[in-house]
Amino acid sequence: MKDNWLPYPEYKPTEEKQYLVTRKLTTDRKIVTVQDWSNNLYKKDPADFFREQNRPGWYDYDSEWGYYEVTNVIGWQPAPEPMEEE
């Protein structure tokens, strides 16, 4: 698989959708997850992202706490399309 990682925050997505991201957990541990990107977190949920309007960012959702920002992303690339069932 070709390595197509783009460093974040130097490069930011333009489309609001899911991406494959590398997240830095500790100084020597990283994981790959799927995260959502929004060009405007405030429009996603004003109650959870009320501090700064018109700010882009990565986010996730927790059924108990609601939306929250994911701040430890260090790189991203487009996510592959989901597998189609036959």
C-alpha distances in whole Angstrom, upper triangle without the diagonal:
4,6,9,11,15,18,21,23,23,21,22,21,24,23,24,22,19,16,14,15,16,19,21,24,25,25,23,21,19,17,15,17,17,20,22,23,27,28,32,32,36,35,33,36,39,40,37,36,40,40,38,38,35,33,29,27,24,26,27,29,31,34,37,36,35,32,31,29,26,26,24,21,19,16,15,12,13,13,12,15,17,17,20,23,25
4,6,9,12,15,18,21,20,18,20,19,22,22,23,21,19,16,14,15,15,19,21,24,25,25,23,22,19,18,15,17,18,20,22,22,26,27,30,31,35,34,32,35,38,40,37,35,39,39,37,36,34,31,27,25,24,26,27,30,32,35,38,37,35,32,31,29,25,26,23,20,18,15,13,11,12,13,13,16,18,19,22,25,27
4,6,9,12,15,18,17,16,17,17,20,20,22,20,18,14,12,12,12,16,18,21,22,22,20,19,16,15,13,15,16,18,20,20,24,25,28,28,32,32,30,33,36,37,34,33,36,36,34,34,31,28,25,23,21,24,25,28,30,33,36,35,33,30,28,26,23,22,20,17,14,11,11,9,11,13,13,17,19,21,24,27,29
4,6,10,13,15,14,12,14,13,16,17,19,17,16,12,10,11,12,15,17,21,23,22,21,20,17,16,13,15,15,16,18,17,21,21,25,25,29,29,28,30,33,35,32,30,33,33,31,31,28,25,22,20,19,21,23,26,29,32,34,33,31,28,27,24,21,21,19,15,13,10,8,6,9,11,12,15,18,20,23,27,29
4,6,9,12,12,10,12,12,15,16,18,16,14,11,9,8,9,12,14,17,19,19,18,17,14,13,11,13,13,14,16,15,19,19,23,23,27,27,26,28,31,32,29,27,30,30,28,28,25,23,19,17,16,19,20,24,27,30,32,30,29,25,24,21,18,17,15,12,9,6,5,5,9,11,13,17,19,22,25,28,31
4,6,9,8,6,8,9,13,15,16,16,15,11,10,9,10,13,14,18,20,19,19,18,15,15,13,15,15,14,16,14,17,17,20,21,25,25,24,27,29,30,27,25,28,28,25,25,23,20,16,15,14,18,20,24,27,30,32,30,28,25,23,19,17,16,14,11,9,5,5,6,10,12,15,19,21,24,27,30,33
4,6,6,6,8,11,14,16,18,18,16,13,12,10,9,11,12,16,17,17,17,17,14,15,14,15,16,15,16,15,17,17,20,20,24,25,24,26,28,29,26,24,27,26,23,24,22,19,16,14,14,17,20,24,26,30,31,29,27,24,22,18,15,14,12,9,6,4,7,9,13,15,18,21,24,27,30,33,36
3,5,5,6,9,13,15,16,16,15,12,12,9,9,10,11,15,17,17,18,17,14,15,14,14,15,13,14,12,14,14,17,17,20,22,21,23,24,26,23,20,23,22,20,20,18,15,12,11,11,14,17,21,23,27,28,26,24,21,18,15,12,10,10,7,5,5,7,10,13,15,19,22,24,27,30,33,37
4,5,6,10,13,15,16,17,16,14,15,12,12,12,13,16,18,18,19,19,16,17,16,17,17,15,15,12,14,13,15,16,19,21,20,22,23,25,22,19,21,20,18,18,16,13,11,10,11,14,18,21,24,28,29,26,24,21,18,14,13,10,10,8,7,8,10,13,15,18,21,24,26,29,32,36,39
4,7,10,13,16,17,19,18,16,16,14,14,15,16,19,20,20,21,21,19,19,18,19,19,17,18,15,16,15,18,19,22,23,23,25,26,28,25,22,24,23,20,21,18,15,13,13,14,18,21,25,28,31,32,30,28,24,22,18,16,14,14,11,9,9,11,13,16,19,22,25,27,31,34,37,40
4,7,9,13,14,15,15,13,14,12,13,15,17,20,22,22,23,22,19,19,17,18,17,15,15,13,14,13,16,17,21,21,21,24,25,27,25,22,24,23,20,20,17,15,12,12,13,17,20,23,27,30,31,29,27,23,21,18,16,15,15,12,10,9,9,10,13,16,19,22,24,28,30,34,37
4,7,9,11,12,13,11,13,12,14,15,17,20,22,23,24,23,19,19,17,17,15,13,12,9,10,9,12,14,17,18,17,20,22,24,21,19,21,21,18,17,14,12,9,9,10,14,17,20,24,27,29,26,24,20,18,15,14,13,14,11,11,9,9,10,11,14,18,20,22,26,28,32,35
4,6,8,9,10,9,11,11,14,16,19,22,24,25,26,24,20,19,17,16,14,12,10,7,9,8,12,14,17,17,16,19,21,24,21,19,22,22,19,18,15,13,9,9,10,13,16,19,23,26,28,26,23,19,18,16,15,15,16,12,13,11,8,9,9,12,15,17,19,23,25,29,32
4,7,9,11,11,14,15,18,19,22,25,28,29,29,28,24,23,20,19,16,14,12,9,9,7,11,13,16,15,15,19,21,23,22,19,22,22,19,17,14,13,10,11,12,15,18,21,24,27,29,27,24,20,20,17,17,18,19,16,17,14,12,12,11,14,17,18,21,24,26,29,32
4,6,9,10,13,15,18,20,23,26,29,30,30,28,25,23,20,18,15,13,10,8,8,8,11,13,16,15,14,18,20,23,21,19,22,23,20,18,15,14,11,12,12,14,16,19,22,25,27,25,22,19,19,17,17,18,20,17,18,16,13,12,10,12,15,15,18,21,23,26,29
4,7,9,13,14,18,19,22,24,27,29,30,27,24,22,19,16,13,11,7,5,5,6,9,10,13,12,10,14,17,19,18,16,19,20,18,16,14,13,10,10,10,11,13,15,19,21,24,22,19,15,16,15,15,17,19,16,18,16,13,13,11,12,15,15,17,21,22,25,28
4,7,10,12,16,17,21,23,26,28,28,26,22,20,16,14,10,8,6,6,7,10,12,13,16,14,12,16,19,21,19,18,21,23,21,19,17,16,12,11,10,11,12,14,18,20,23,21,18,15,16,15,15,17,18,15,17,15,12,11,9,9,12,12,13,17,19,22,25
4,7,9,13,14,18,20,23,25,25,22,19,16,13,10,6,5,4,6,9,12,15,14,18,17,14,17,20,22,19,19,22,24,22,21,19,17,14,12,9,10,10,13,16,19,21,20,18,15,15,14,13,15,16,13,15,13,10,10,8,7,10,10,11,15,17,20,24
4,6,10,12,16,18,21,23,23,20,16,14,10,8,6,6,6,7,11,13,16,16,20,19,17,20,23,24,21,20,24,25,23,23,20,18,14,12,9,11,12,15,18,21,24,22,20,17,16,15,13,14,14,11,13,10,7,6,5,5,8,10,12,16,18,21,25
4,7,10,13,16,19,20,20,17,13,10,7,6,5,6,9,10,14,17,19,19,22,22,20,22,25,26,23,22,26,27,25,25,23,20,17,14,11,13,13,16,19,22,24,23,21,19,18,16,13,14,13,10,11,9,6,5,6,5,8,11,12,15,19,22,25
4,6,10,12,15,17,16,14,10,8,6,5,6,7,9,10,14,16,19,18,21,22,20,22,24,25,22,21,25,25,23,24,22,19,15,12,10,12,12,16,18,22,24,22,21,18,16,14,11,11,10,6,7,6,4,7,9,9,12,15,16,19,22,25,28
4,7,10,12,13,13,10,7,6,5,7,9,10,13,13,17,19,21,20,24,25,22,24,27,27,24,23,26,26,25,26,24,21,18,14,12,14,15,18,20,23,25,23,22,20,17,15,11,11,8,6,6,5,6,9,12,12,15,18,19,22,25,28,31
4,6,9,11,11,9,6,5,6,7,10,10,13,14,17,19,21,19,23,24,22,23,25,25,22,21,24,24,23,24,23,20,17,14,11,13,13,16,18,22,23,21,20,18,15,13,9,9,5,4,6,7,9,12,15,15,18,21,21,24,27,30,33
4,6,7,8,6,5,7,9,11,14,14,17,17,20,22,23,21,25,27,24,25,27,27,23,23,26,25,24,26,25,22,19,16,14,15,16,19,20,24,24,22,23,20,17,15,11,9,6,6,7,9,12,15,18,18,21,24,25,27,31,33,37
4,7,8,6,5,7,10,12,15,15,18,19,22,24,25,23,26,28,25,26,28,27,23,23,26,25,25,27,27,23,21,18,15,16,16,19,19,22,23,21,22,20,17,15,12,10,7,9,10,13,15,18,21,21,23,26,26,29,32,34,37
4,5,5,7,10,13,15,19,19,22,22,25,27,28,26,29,31,29,29,30,30,26,26,28,27,27,30,29,26,24,21,19,19,20,22,22,26,26,24,25,23,20,18,15,13,10,12,12,15,18,21,24,24,26,29,30,32,35,37,41
4,6,8,12,15,18,21,21,24,24,27,28,29,28,31,33,31,31,33,32,29,28,31,29,29,31,31,27,25,22,21,22,23,25,26,29,29,27,28,26,23,20,17,15,11,13,12,15,18,22,25,25,28,31,31,34,37,39,43
4,7,10,14,17,20,21,24,25,28,30,31,29,33,35,32,33,35,35,31,30,33,32,31,34,33,29,27,24,22,23,24,26,27,30,30,29,29,28,24,22,19,17,13,14,13,15,18,21,24,24,26,30,30,32,36,38,41
4,7,11,13,17,18,21,23,26,28,29,27,31,32,30,31,33,32,28,28,31,30,30,32,31,28,25,22,20,21,20,23,23,27,27,26,27,25,22,20,16,15,12,13,12,14,16,19,22,21,24,27,27,29,32,34,37
4,7,10,13,15,18,19,22,25,26,25,28,30,27,28,30,30,26,26,29,29,28,30,29,25,23,19,17,18,18,21,21,25,26,25,25,23,20,18,14,13,10,10,9,11,13,15,18,18,20,23,23,25,29,31,34
4,6,10,12,16,17,21,23,25,23,27,28,25,26,29,29,25,25,29,28,28,29,28,25,22,18,15,16,16,18,19,22,24,23,23,21,18,17,13,13,10,10,10,11,12,14,16,15,17,20,20,22,26,27,31
4,7,9,13,15,19,21,23,22,26,26,23,25,28,28,25,24,28,28,27,28,27,24,20,17,14,15,14,17,19,22,24,23,22,20,18,17,13,14,11,9,10,9,9,11,12,11,13,16,16,19,22,24,28
4,6,10,13,16,19,21,19,23,23,20,22,25,25,22,22,26,26,26,26,25,22,19,15,12,12,11,14,15,18,20,20,19,17,15,14,11,13,11,10,12,11,10,11,12,10,12,15,14,17,20,22,26
4,7,10,14,17,19,17,21,21,18,20,23,24,20,20,24,25,24,24,23,20,17,14,10,10,10,12,15,17,20,19,18,15,15,14,11,14,13,11,13,12,9,10,10,7,10,12,12,15,18,20,24
4,7,10,13,15,13,17,17,14,16,19,20,17,17,20,21,20,20,19,17,13,10,7,7,7,10,13,16,18,17,15,12,11,10,8,11,11,9,12,11,9,11,10,9,13,14,14,18,21,23,27
4,7,10,12,11,14,14,11,13,17,18,15,15,18,20,18,18,16,14,11,9,6,6,7,9,13,16,18,17,14,11,11,10,9,12,13,11,14,13,11,12,11,10,14,14,15,19,21,23,27
4,7,9,9,12,12,10,13,16,18,15,14,17,18,16,15,13,11,8,6,5,6,9,12,16,18,21,19,16,12,12,10,10,12,13,11,14,13,10,11,11,12,15,16,18,21,23,26,30
4,5,6,9,9,7,11,13,15,13,11,14,15,13,12,10,9,6,6,6,7,10,13,16,19,21,19,15,12,12,10,11,13,16,14,16,16,14,15,14,15,18,19,20,24,26,29,32
4,7,9,9,9,12,14,17,15,12,15,15,13,11,7,7,4,7,9,11,14,16,20,22,24,22,18,15,15,13,14,15,17,15,17,17,15,16,16,17,20,21,23,27,28,31,35
4,5,6,7,9,10,13,12,9,11,12,10,7,5,5,5,7,10,11,14,16,19,21,22,20,16,13,13,12,14,15,18,17,19,19,18,19,19,20,23,24,25,29,31,33,37
4,5,5,7,8,10,9,6,9,10,9,7,7,6,6,6,8,8,11,12,15,18,19,16,13,9,9,8,11,13,16,16,19,19,18,20,20,20,24,24,25,29,30,33,36
4,5,5,5,8,8,5,6,8,7,5,6,7,9,10,12,11,14,14,17,19,19,16,13,11,11,11,14,16,19,19,22,23,22,23,23,24,27,27,28,32,33,35,39
4,5,6,10,10,8,9,12,11,8,8,9,10,12,13,12,14,15,18,19,20,18,14,12,13,13,16,18,22,21,24,24,22,23,22,23,26,26,26,30,31,33,37
4,7,9,9,8,10,13,12,11,10,11,10,10,11,9,11,11,14,15,17,15,11,9,11,11,14,16,20,19,22,22,20,21,20,21,23,23,24,27,28,30,34
4,5,6,6,8,11,12,11,12,12,12,12,13,11,11,11,13,14,15,12,9,7,10,11,14,17,20,20,24,24,23,24,24,23,26,26,26,30,31,33,36
4,6,5,5,9,10,8,11,12,13,14,15,13,14,14,16,17,17,14,11,10,11,13,16,18,22,22,25,26,25,27,27,27,30,30,30,33,35,37,40
4,6,6,9,11,11,14,14,16,16,16,14,14,13,14,15,14,11,9,9,11,13,16,18,22,23,26,27,27,29,28,28,31,31,31,34,36,37,41
4,6,9,10,11,13,13,14,13,13,11,11,10,12,13,13,9,7,6,7,9,13,15,18,19,23,24,24,26,26,26,29,29,29,32,34,36,39
4,6,7,8,10,9,11,10,12,10,12,12,14,16,16,13,11,8,8,8,12,13,17,18,21,22,22,24,25,25,28,29,29,33,34,36,40
4,6,7,10,10,13,13,15,14,16,16,17,19,18,15,13,11,11,12,16,16,20,21,24,26,25,28,28,28,32,32,33,36,38,40,43
4,7,10,10,13,13,15,15,17,18,19,21,21,17,16,14,12,12,15,15,19,20,23,25,25,28,28,29,33,34,34,38,40,42,46
4,7,6,10,11,14,14,17,19,21,23,23,19,17,15,14,12,15,15,19,19,22,23,23,26,26,28,31,32,33,37,39,41,45
4,6,9,11,14,15,18,19,21,23,24,20,18,15,15,14,17,17,20,21,23,24,23,25,26,27,30,31,32,36,37,40,43
4,7,10,13,14,17,19,22,24,25,22,19,16,16,14,16,17,20,19,21,22,21,23,23,24,28,28,30,34,35,38,41
4,7,10,12,15,17,20,23,24,20,18,15,13,11,13,13,16,16,18,18,18,20,21,22,26,27,29,32,34,37,40
4,7,10,13,16,19,22,23,20,18,14,13,10,11,11,14,13,15,15,15,16,17,19,22,23,25,29,31,34,37
4,6,10,13,16,20,21,18,16,12,10,7,8,8,11,10,12,13,12,15,15,17,20,22,23,27,29,32,35
4,7,11,14,17,19,16,14,10,9,6,5,7,9,8,11,11,11,13,14,14,18,19,20,24,26,29,33
4,7,10,13,15,13,10,7,6,4,5,8,11,10,14,14,13,16,16,15,19,20,20,24,26,28,32
4,7,10,12,10,8,6,6,6,7,11,12,12,16,16,15,17,17,16,19,19,19,22,24,26,30
4,7,9,8,5,4,6,9,10,14,16,16,20,20,19,20,20,18,21,21,20,23,25,26,30
4,5,5,5,6,8,11,12,15,17,18,22,23,22,23,23,21,24,24,22,25,27,28,31
4,6,6,8,11,14,16,19,21,22,25,26,25,26,26,24,26,25,23,26,27,28,31
4,6,9,11,15,16,19,21,23,26,28,27,29,28,27,29,29,27,29,31,31,35
4,7,8,12,14,16,19,20,24,26,25,27,27,26,28,29,27,30,32,33,36
4,7,10,13,16,18,20,23,24,23,25,25,24,26,26,25,28,30,31,34
4,7,10,13,16,16,20,21,20,22,22,21,24,24,23,27,29,30,34
4,7,9,12,14,17,19,18,21,21,21,24,25,24,28,30,32,35
4,6,9,10,14,16,16,18,19,19,23,24,24,28,30,32,36
4,6,7,11,12,13,16,17,17,21,22,23,26,29,31,35
4,6,9,11,13,16,18,19,22,25,25,29,32,34,37
4,6,9,11,15,18,18,22,24,25,28,31,33,37
4,6,8,11,14,15,18,21,22,25,28,31,35
4,7,11,14,16,19,22,23,26,30,33,36
4,7,11,12,16,19,21,24,27,30,33
4,7,9,12,15,17,20,24,27,30
4,6,9,12,15,18,21,24,27
4,6,9,12,15,18,21,24
4,7,9,12,15,18,21
4,6,9,12,15,18
4,7,9,12,15
4,6,9,13
4,6,10
4,6
4
